[in-house]
Amino acid sequence: MSSERIRTGSGPACDRPWPLHSIAQTRALEALPVVGGQTLMQSAGLALAKLTLALVPHAKTLWVACGPGNNGGDGLEAAAHLQRWGKQVRVSLAHDPKQAPSDARQAWTAAQAAGVACTDSAPLEYDACLDAMFGIGTARPLSGAYADWAQRMNDSAAPTIAVDIPSGLHADTGSVTELHVVAAYTLSLLTLKPGLFTGSGRDACGEIWFNNLGVVEQGPAYALLQGPGAPTSRQHASHKGSYGDVCIVGGTTGMTGAALLAGRSALHGGAGRVFICPLGASAPSLDAAQPELMFRSFAELDCKYMTLVAGCGGGQAIREFLPQMLREARQLVLDADALNRTAEDPVLQQLVAQRPSGSTVMTPHPLEAARLLGCGSAHIQADRLAAAQALAQRFQCVVVLKGSGSIIATPGHIPHLNPTGNARLASAATGDVLAGLIGARLASGQTALHAACDSVYQHGLAADHWPGPVLNASALCQWK
């Protein structure tokens, strides 16, 4: 029953998918009284104490800030072990431990028996801290002593280890209260929660570890943490026609670069042939940096046999061509201005929803998603999984909701959360690169869901592995 590292500060540590479970599912598992001869709280405390020793082996004084519920009980169990193992442990309690749940009361008794010092204030100095204030059961703002302790943790240079989730983080959605703990490490207990990997969760959790506490059978997943795609190889007896044609429709006046970058990405992503259909009045006919790209007018396209990537730098000009693309394109990636124009027009929305199953991928960022759903971007970010699923259901297609912890949703399937990527992708045209890459994978024969999942993973992995602090789209589109 050892803890396993799921995500480091620079990207995923595990090379396989992981099931994620909701608060309700985790609560159901918490009803198990005893696993392997111990209560779940006893197992959690031991796992937390062992990981603390591994992460901060030289820490002498440990501060454990405990809340009034089971999360605080986990902290007390860990405190007892750490005190017995020779650490100086200081526990802070802002509640009467005799009023806590029964398992937490027993944990308090064990901590007292081990000689742990318990007070109602925080120590002035400590080498590391355990945030055991609030777990999955609270969504209310931190207040009183808990707010003071959270602020002290965030202001201190000493590392904080969050017990299950950082206090103030919503385990299902990744949204946070205004004041919340920003941990260096998080040990997720019993189940992995989706909120650790999307929205503000990534910034709040730091390095993520997991211990299932011996509960192997956890039931159906609420969501799936995406792993890397299966390795691919090309048969010797293949040719450019084996990997499909991609056409980028976009690049109006002043935004031609967006279409070119999407095209270069599709080319480096493995498409057999890549065409650019620029919409600007003075469109180029050659990309000197990538002369393999071919240029066509929209009238020259045969949409029925092509994978189209629509909207990269499309501006208002893309509106004229969307009805035909939506009716005729064999496969279609809708990005950027194609999404904005669709959000403005109920007829276009209906055409998207009527396209054949598995033929369309939409790639909105939160503001574009908000326009498509007729709400504000704050509403999208408050529950990214629900928003992605609502978009997928409404438009009957695969949706990539971009952002920290991008979400891939499609009707009839649980959503996938992407563990790769970082703020290096916060740069102009990186989304165009992603759209082109998805187009290439669609053209080569992948299903829409697999094309989206694998492309988002690879796109983010490039940022995780990039050697410098700045990554621009031109470099990104050539990364393998």
Secondary structure, 3 states (H helix, E strand, C coil): CCCEEEEECCEECCCCCEEECCHHHHHHHHCCCCECCECHHHHHHHHHHHHHHHHCCCCCEEEEEECCCHHHHHHHHHHHHHHHCCCEEEEEECCCHHHCCHHHHHHHHHHHHCCCEEECCCCCCCCEEEEECCCCCCCCCCCHHHHHHHHHHHHCCCCEEEECCCCCECCCCCCECCCCCCCCEEEEECCCCHHHCCCCHHHHHCEEEEECCCCCCCCCCCEEECCCCCCCCCCCCCCHHHHCEEEEEECCCCCHHHHHHHHHHHHHCCCCEEEEEECCCCCCCCCCCCCCCEECCHHHCCHHHCEEEECCCCHHHHHHCHHHHHHHCCEEEECCHHHHHHHHCHHHHHHHHCCCCCCEEECCCHHHHHHHHCCCHHHHHHCHHHHHHHHHHHHCCEEEECCCCCEEECCCCCCEECCCCCHHHCCCCHHHHHHHHHHHHHHCCCCHHHHHHHHHHHHHHHHHHCCCCCCCHHHHCCCC
